[in-house]
Amino acid sequence: MATHHLDIAILGAGLAGNLLARQLRQTLPHLKVGLFEKSDTTSFKVGESTVEVTGNYLIRRLGLGNYLREHHILKNGLRFFFDQEDRQASLIDMSEIGGIATPIHPSYQLDRSRLETDLQRMNQEDGVELHVGSRVCDIQLSADSTPHQFSVETASKKWNAQCRWLIDASGRSSLLAKQENLRIPEPRHTVAAVWGRFKNVANLDTFGPETFRQRVNGTSRRESTTHFCYPGYWIWFIPISQDIVSVGIVMERTAGWQEVFRKAEGFLDFLKRHHAAWSLLREAELLDLGSFQHLPYGTRQYFSHNRWGLTGESAVFTDPFYSPGSDFIALENDFLTNFIRHEEEGASTQHLHHLVNLSNAYMQFRYEASMHLYHNLYSLFGSYELLKLKFQLDLPLYYHLWLSEFMQDLHLNEEFLANQVQEQQQVLYSLSTFSQLFQKVERHLQKTKAVYRGNLGNFTDALEGIGWVREIGQPLDSEQSLTRLRGIFHRGYEQANDLLGIRAAEPMRQTLSSIS
């Protein structure tokens, strides 16, 4: 039996694999790319919401701007609502954090099934070999310059293939991660999730009186990723088409998680206990249900100098609160494409090893930075004052550090990458310091019985205090970048200490000096 040869084999034709195939065809069109997908149909998947790094990647790198505008929903940022302790506050009375203007840097709410179907078609038309209903097995990774080997099983036959580069984009199936013992359990942050698609959900843009609708200056609440926030858990509402909304619960297992939530009756019963969320679902019909008992996990390695790598959920997952999953896909796909491009251009083995090592270290840094945003902080979510404090640090840091860097392709600059890896402990230390400070503020509000005091009648523009939002992506010299970063940290400390009723003290000076 003849062996089929490919330059690049991608295992999994979901979001990560399809996007990588498209990127490779656009960057290195002479290479022969194959996509292998065990399912013969696309279906509803969780992970519909993207943020700005992904938006930039989809538009600028992959040329999907027109397609996304025509077939998916332009996202109106993140939106948060806050309840009373008994979970019975009316939606229109809840305090809210959210946008009041069309986002400058676009992101999208995706109908994943449609997107993956369309990407498969686009890739096939562009010359990608698409093998659906094809299960990959018997993977033999090469440790030298010879090709990787694997077998493909379909309903009617089994055949052999080989490739120079093998990329695992198989999602949580994680073919290579399991075979190579790469998966690292994440015990620090034990969260579970359940979700479903609903029809006939009440429209947030027509809900409530005119005064409630005008509070957001005529922008669309429905098109936001909406979070109803509680101590230890949150409920999402994400529109994925004109008549379908994804609704889900993400909860720390120690905050009251029950396995019954993973069944339709238990899921709906839990939602009914939340007056505001249920007011949007009273006339709705649940179409399907999915769940994960544990969300986050890490990996020992993202990429290998032996010409294989992981992308998407085959590698890692942190937490869905800020929708970072597709940002990781954008970074991983960029790095994989960069390795392959360098090899095609004749890079030395030593150079490729160095580049792979740097990129692995950087992705491990990004994983840790992401975990610092969630670990031990879910209990803050039920308080408008606490989450506002946290969000007004997290969002400007995301814009200043990660989005601006990506828009300038700095992560593909080896000198910049090496500097980021070398100085990562300063960033992680700062994030850890703020995490401890936020927990201190929470303990103070708990002690003074003030956790819920701001949860009714308040509104905050999501971009409050980020006057430089239009400058994101423009080059800054080191002093300008440091000045902005210090300003973000200083504001966070001032707000935290206002809630504590004290003046900002020594910890702020220590943290600011650590990033100089």
Secondary structure, DSSP 4 states (H G I P E B T S, - for coil): -PEEEEEEEEE--SHHHHHHHHHHHHH-TTS-EEEEES-SS----S--B--HHHHHIIIIIT--HHHHHHHSEE---EEEEE--TTS---GGGBEEEE-SS--SS--EE--HHHHHHHHHHHHHHTT-EEEES-EEEEEE--SSSSPEEEEEE-SS-EEEEEEEEEEE--GGG-HHHHHTT-EEE-TT--EEEEEEEEESPPPTTT-S-HHHHHTTTT--STTSEEEEEETTEEEEEEE-SSSEEEEEEEEEGGGT--GGGGSHHHHHHHHHT-HHHHHTTTT-EEEEEEEES---EEES-SEETTTEEE-GGGT-B--STT--HHHHHHHHHHHHHHHHHHHHTT--HHHHHHHHHHHHHHHHHHHHHHHHTTTTTGGGGG-HHHHHHHHHHHHHHIIIIIIHHHHTTGGG-HHHHHHHHHTHHHHHHHHHHHHHHHHHHHHHHHHTT-TTTTSBS-EEETTTT-TTGGGTTS---HHHHHHHHHHHHHHHHHHHHHHHTS---HHHHHHHHHT-
